[in-house]
Amino acid sequence: MPAAVFSLAFAAFAIGTTEFVIVGLLPDIGRAFGISVSTAGLLVSFYALAITVGTPVVSAVTARLPRRALLLALMAFFTLCNLAAGLSTAFPALLVIRIVMAVAHGVFFGLGTTVAMSLVPSEKSGRAVAIMVSGLTVAMVTGVPGGTWLGDLMSWRLPFLVVAAMGALATIGLWRFLPALAAQRSAGTVLSQLALLKSQALMPLYAIAALGMGATFAVFTYLSPLLAHATGFRSEGVTLGLMVFGLGSVVGTISGGRLSDRYGPKLSMNIALAGIAASVGTLLLTAHHPVLVLVNLFVWGAFAFAVPPIMQATVVLVARRVAPEAVGTAAGLNVAAFNLGISGGSFVGGLTLAGVDVLTTVYAGVALAVVGLVVVARYRWSERPAVVRARDALGRCKDAVVCRAQQATRSSSLARRSP
């Protein structure tokens, strides 16, 4: 893999740390500004909302800009935002900083995945996306406990300053390793790019992405009380459970990219969604057994976070075919879909939780995964198998001359069969 892909992964790690670190800092921020923890929680909910709403618009507006320069500008802006957050003296200012930083997060991640795919041969595109996404999943594992530790060590401000330093290093890494990248060719108007929301090829993919994340976060959002009340874990056990889930998510991220490259998106998403439904449903049996529930959490995390690399790579590949002038916007919309799934899944899980046993969230998670499987089954993948076969043959081919001959033979065969 090119060094630039790993630079993008480190940048994703810094961005993900900012997203997740706030969770462990909410009580300290509430005390510092004299507000309730629920009010401080707006720093989390508004962040997700800003990604969902702002990413598609800003992605469309910036589509004509050279991609290398845009990625560097976004990372530098992200770094300054974290520095400003660490120095902020009023809660409204901190909230505004988080909102604009979230938009930069979404645009960077959407654009970064398209760039990562462009830096490698097509048969490794899923793995390139997986490496970048792994930065985000590693941040999920380390962000909450690491941020809480730093906050306890000195102040809630310290984690933001540390992330600002990470952002500066990521900016230097991108400047050093990213090659020159042109803007998207023939980028249309903002309205024409946002017309992707009407695309019959892309909208079902966004729905699958949202349902896949929603199925997990309908339960994961309430995992701490589930482990505390159903399993009987104390705070240390809850932290261990979250870390085990996070480790599974790292394995799933890498495996999801390889699965997509080898078997294509349809089979890969069927495996991921069926795995989510099964592992979430199994919590009804394992939640009362400490050892079994930890194994369950690892398996669930692996299936859950196979979804982002599979769907992000698929959206980019389909967008290159149906909307080559708006690939970055298409990828940004998928990032928005992921966050819509996170917030929507949390909301649905909360509805099932109201006044009932926390394990009832399991039913919401399974239901969303099953709906996702239905959408996968109904989506028209008819044009994808040829792409998958060509990519698979390219991946197995050891001799460049033979490989080109095989591709030419396959292309002429397909042409003869076409009406």
C-alpha positions in Angstrom: 0.0 0.0 0.0 1.2 3.5 -0.8 2.4 5.6 2.2 -0.3 8.1 1.3 -3.0 5.6 2.2 -1.5 5.2 5.7 -1.3 9.0 6.0 -5.0 9.2 5.3 -5.6 6.5 7.9 -3.6 8.6 10.5 -5.7 11.6 9.6 -8.8 9.5 10.0 -7.5 8.5 13.4 -7.1 12.1 14.5 -10.6 13.0 13.2 -12.2 10.0 14.8 -10.5 10.8 18.1 -12.1 14.2 18.1 -15.5 12.6 17.4 -15.3 10.0 20.2 -13.2 11.7 22.8 -16.0 14.1 23.8 -18.1 11.3 25.3 -15.8 10.8 28.3 -15.4 14.6 28.8 -19.1 15.6 29.1 -19.2 15.6 32.9 -16.1 17.8 33.2 -17.3 20.2 30.4 -20.7 20.5 32.2 -19.0 21.4 35.5 -16.6 23.8 33.8 -19.4 25.8 32.1 -22.0 25.3 34.8 -24.4 23.3 32.6 -26.1 19.9 32.8 -24.5 16.8 31.3 -27.5 16.6 28.9 -26.9 20.1 27.6 -23.2 19.3 27.2 -24.4 16.3 25.2 -25.4 18.7 22.4 -21.7 18.6 21.5 -22.2 15.0 20.5 -25.7 15.2 18.8 -25.0 18.4 16.9 -21.7 17.0 15.7 -23.5 14.0 14.1 -26.2 16.3 12.7 -23.7 18.6 11.2 -22.0 15.7 9.4 -25.4 14.5 8.0 -26.6 17.9 6.8 -23.4 19.8 6.0 -21.2 17.1 4.3 -23.2 16.8 1.1 -23.5 20.5 0.6 -19.9 21.4 1.2 -18.7 18.4 -0.8 -20.7 19.7 -3.8 -19.5 23.3 -3.3 -15.8 22.2 -3.2 -15.9 19.6 -6.0 -14.1 21.8 -8.5 -11.1 22.3 -6.2 -7.8 20.2 -6.6 -8.2 17.3 -4.2 -4.8 17.4 -2.7 -5.1 21.0 -1.8 -8.6 20.5 -0.5 -7.5 17.6 1.8 -4.6 19.6 3.2 -6.9 22.7 3.8 -9.5 20.5 5.5 -6.9 18.9 7.8 -5.3 22.3 8.6 -8.7 23.7 9.4 -9.5 20.7 11.6 -6.3 21.2 13.5 -7.1 24.9 14.1 -10.6 24.0 15.2 -9.3 21.6 17.9 -6.8 24.2 19.1 -9.7 26.7 19.3 -11.9 24.1 21.1 -9.1 23.5 23.7 -8.9 27.3 24.4 -12.6 28.2 24.3 -14.0 30.0 27.2 -17.8 29.8 26.5 -20.0 26.8 25.8 -21.8 28.3 22.8 -18.4 29.0 21.2 -17.3 25.4 21.8 -20.6 24.2 20.3 -20.1 26.2 17.1 -16.5 25.0 16.8 -17.7 21.4 17.0 -20.3 22.0 14.4 -17.9 23.5 11.8 -15.3 20.8 12.6 -17.9 18.1 12.0 -18.5 19.4 8.5 -14.8 19.3 7.8 -14.8 15.7 9.2 -17.5 14.6 6.8 -16.0 16.2 3.7 -12.5 14.9 4.5 -13.7 11.4 5.0 -15.8 11.3 1.9 -13.1 12.8 -0.3 -10.3 10.8 1.4 -11.8 7.4 0.6 -12.1 8.3 -3.1 -8.5 9.4 -3.1 -7.4 6.2 -1.3 -9.1 4.1 -3.9 -7.5 6.1 -6.7 -4.0 5.5 -5.3 -4.2 1.7 -5.7 -5.1 -0.9 -8.4 -8.9 -1.6 -8.6 -8.5 -5.0 -7.1 -7.2 -3.4 -3.9 -9.7 -0.6 -3.6 -11.7 -2.2 -0.8 -8.6 -2.8 1.2 -7.4 0.9 0.7 -10.8 2.1 2.1 -10.5 -0.4 4.9 -7.1 0.9 5.9 -8.4 4.5 6.0 -11.6 3.5 7.9 -9.4 1.5 10.4 -8.1 4.9 11.6 -11.6 5.8 12.6 -12.3 2.4 14.3 -9.0 2.5 16.3 -10.0 6.0 17.5 -13.3 4.5 18.7 -11.4 1.9 20.8 -8.9 4.4 22.3 -10.8 7.8 22.1 -13.2 7.5 25.0 -10.8 5.9 27.6 -7.8 7.9 26.4 -9.7 11.2 26.5 -11.1 10.4 29.9 -7.6 9.7 31.2 -6.2 12.9 29.8 -9.1 14.9 31.1 -8.6 13.4 34.6 -4.9 14.0 34.3 -5.2 17.8 33.8 -8.4 19.2 32.2 -11.0 18.6 29.6 -9.0 21.0 27.4 -5.9 18.7 27.2 -7.5 16.1 24.8 -8.4 18.8 22.3 -4.9 20.2 22.4 -3.4 16.7 21.9 -5.7 16.0 19.0 -4.6 19.4 17.5 -1.0 18.2 17.7 -2.1 14.9 16.0 -3.9 17.0 13.3 -0.7 19.0 12.6 1.3 15.7 12.2 -1.4 14.4 9.9 -1.3 17.5 7.8 2.5 17.2 7.4 2.1 13.5 6.5 -0.4 14.3 3.8 1.7 17.1 2.5 4.7 14.8 2.3 3.1 11.7 0.8 0.0 12.7 -1.2 0.7 13.0 -4.9 -0.8 15.8 -7.0 -4.5 15.1 -7.5 -6.7 16.8 -10.0 -10.2 18.0 -9.2 -13.1 15.8 -10.3 -13.5 16.0 -14.0 -16.4 18.1 -15.3 -17.8 18.9 -11.9 -21.4 20.1 -12.4 -23.3 22.7 -10.4 -24.1 22.3 -6.8 -27.7 21.5 -7.6 -26.8 19.0 -10.2 -24.5 17.1 -7.8 -27.1 17.1 -5.1 -29.4 15.5 -7.6 -27.6 12.3 -6.7 -30.3 12.1 -4.0 -32.7 11.1 -6.8 -30.3 8.4 -8.2 -31.9 5.0 -8.4 -28.4 3.5 -8.5 -27.1 5.3 -5.4 -30.1 5.9 -3.0 -30.6 2.2 -2.2 -26.9 2.0 -1.4 -27.2 4.9 1.0 -30.2 3.2 2.6 -28.2 0.0 3.0 -25.4 2.0 4.7 -27.8 3.7 7.0 -29.6 0.5 8.0 -26.3 -1.3 8.5 -25.1 1.3 11.0 -28.6 1.8 12.5 -28.9 -1.9 13.3 -25.7 -1.7 15.4 -26.3 1.7 17.1 -29.8 0.8 18.1 -28.1 -1.4 20.6 -24.6 -0.1 20.9 -25.8 3.3 22.1 -27.2 1.6 25.2 -24.5 -1.0 25.6 -23.1 0.4 28.8 -26.4 0.1 30.8 -27.0 -3.3 29.1 -23.7 -4.6 30.4 -24.3 -3.0 33.8 -27.8 -4.2 34.4 -28.1 -7.5 32.4 -24.5 -8.8 32.7 -23.8 -7.2 36.1 -20.5 -5.6 35.1 -19.1 -2.8 37.1 -17.4 0.2 35.5 -14.2 -1.7 34.7 -16.2 -4.5 33.1 -18.2 -2.1 31.0 -15.0 -0.5 29.8 -13.6 -3.9 29.0 -16.7 -4.8 27.0 -16.5 -1.6 25.0 -12.8 -2.2 24.2 -13.5 -5.8 23.1 -16.2 -4.5 20.8 -13.8 -2.0 19.5 -11.1 -4.6 18.8 -13.7 -6.6 16.9 -14.5 -3.5 14.9 -10.9 -3.1 13.8 -10.8 -6.7 12.6 -14.1 -6.2 10.8 -12.9 -3.1 9.1 -9.9 -4.8 7.6 -11.8 -8.0 6.8 -14.7 -6.0 5.2 -12.4 -4.4 2.7 -10.8 -7.8 1.7 -14.3 -9.4 1.6 -15.5 -6.7 -0.8 -12.5 -7.0 -3.1 -12.8 -10.8 -3.3 -16.5 -11.4 -3.4 -18.1 -8.1 -4.4 -20.6 -5.9 -2.5 -23.8 -8.0 -2.6 -22.4 -11.2 -1.0 -20.3 -9.1 1.4 -23.2 -7.1 2.6 -25.4 -10.2 3.0 -22.7 -11.7 5.2 -22.2 -8.5 7.2 -25.9 -7.8 7.8 -26.8 -11.4 8.5 -23.9 -11.5 10.9 -25.1 -8.3 12.6 -28.6 -9.7 13.0 -27.3 -13.0 14.4 -24.8 -11.5 16.8 -27.1 -8.8 18.1 -29.9 -11.4 18.5 -27.5 -13.7 20.4 -27.2 -11.1 23.1 -30.5 -12.3 24.4 -28.7 -15.5 25.3 -25.3 -14.3 26.2 -26.0 -11.0 28.1 -26.3 -12.8 31.4 -23.0 -14.7 31.0 -19.8 -12.4 31.4 -17.4 -14.6 29.3 -19.9 -15.4 26.5 -21.0 -11.8 26.2 -17.4 -10.6 25.6 -17.0 -13.2 22.8 -20.4 -12.0 21.4 -19.3 -8.4 21.5 -16.1 -9.1 19.6 -18.0 -11.0 16.8 -20.7 -8.3 16.7 -18.1 -5.6 16.4 -16.4 -7.4 13.5 -19.6 -7.8 11.5 -20.8 -4.3 12.3 -17.7 -2.5 11.1 -17.3 -4.5 8.0 -20.2 -2.4 6.7 -18.4 1.0 6.3 -15.5 -0.1 4.0 -17.8 -2.3 1.9 -20.4 0.4 1.3 -18.0 3.3 0.9 -16.0 1.4 -1.8 -19.3 0.3 -3.5 -20.7 3.8 -3.6 -17.5 5.2 -5.1 -17.4 2.4 -7.7 -21.0 2.9 -8.7 -20.7 6.7 -8.7 -17.8 6.5 -11.1 -20.2 4.8 -13.5 -23.4 6.8 -13.0 -22.0 10.2 -11.9 -18.3 10.5 -12.7 -18.5 14.3 -12.3 -19.7 14.0 -8.7 -17.9 11.1 -7.1 -16.7 13.1 -4.1 -20.2 14.3 -3.4 -21.5 10.7 -3.7 -19.0 9.6 -1.2 -19.8 12.5 1.1 -23.5 11.6 0.9 -22.6 8.1 2.0 -20.8 9.5 5.1 -24.0 11.4 5.8 -25.9 8.2 5.4 -23.7 6.5 8.0 -24.3 9.2 10.5 -28.0 9.3 9.8 -28.0 5.6 10.5 -26.1 6.2 13.8 -28.5 8.9 15.0 -31.6 7.1 13.6 -30.6 3.8 15.1 -30.0 5.4 18.5 -33.5 7.0 18.3 -35.2 3.8 17.4 -33.4 1.9 20.1 -34.4 4.6 22.6 -38.1 4.1 21.6 -37.9 0.4 22.3 -36.1 1.1 25.6 -38.6 3.5 27.1 -39.7 2.0 30.4 -38.7 -1.6 29.5 -35.7 -3.9 29.9 -32.6 -2.6 28.1 -32.4 -5.9 26.2 -35.5 -4.8 24.1 -33.1 -2.7 22.0 -31.9 -6.0 20.6 -35.2 -6.4 18.7 -34.8 -3.0 17.1 -31.2 -3.9 16.0 -32.3 -7.2 14.5 -35.3 -5.6 12.7 -33.1 -2.9 11.1 -30.6 -5.5 9.9 -33.3 -7.6 8.4 -34.7 -4.6 6.5 -31.2 -4.0 5.3 -31.0 -7.5 3.9 -34.3 -6.9 2.1 -32.9 -3.8 0.4 -29.8 -5.7 -0.6 -31.9 -8.4 -2.1 -34.1 -6.0 -4.1 -31.2 -3.8 -5.3 -30.3 -4.3 -9.0 -26.7 -5.6 -8.9 -26.9 -6.7 -12.5 -24.0 -4.6 -13.7 -21.8 -5.4 -10.8 -20.8 -9.1 -11.4 -18.8 -8.3 -14.5 -16.8 -5.7 -12.6 -16.2 -8.1 -9.7 -15.1 -10.9 -12.1 -12.8 -8.6 -13.9 -11.3 -7.3 -10.7 -10.9 -10.8 -9.3 -9.1 -12.0 -12.4 -6.9 -9.0 -12.3 -6.1 -9.7 -8.7 -5.0 -13.3 -9.5 -3.1 -12.5 -12.7 0.7 -12.6 -12.2 1.8 -11.7 -15.7 0.8 -8.3 -17.0 0.7 -9.4 -20.7 -1.4 -12.4 -19.9 -3.7 -10.3 -17.8 -4.3 -7.8 -20.5 -5.0 -10.6 -23.0 -7.5 -12.1 -20.5 -9.2 -8.8 -20.1 -9.4 -8.2 -23.9 -10.9 -11.7 -24.4 -13.4 -11.1 -21.7 -14.4 -7.7 -23.1 -14.9 -9.0 -26.6 -16.9 -11.9 -25.3 -19.2 -9.6 -23.4 -19.5 -7.3 -26.5 -20.6 -10.3 -28.6 -23.3 -11.2 -26.1 -24.6 -7.6 -25.9 -27.7 -6.9 -28.0 
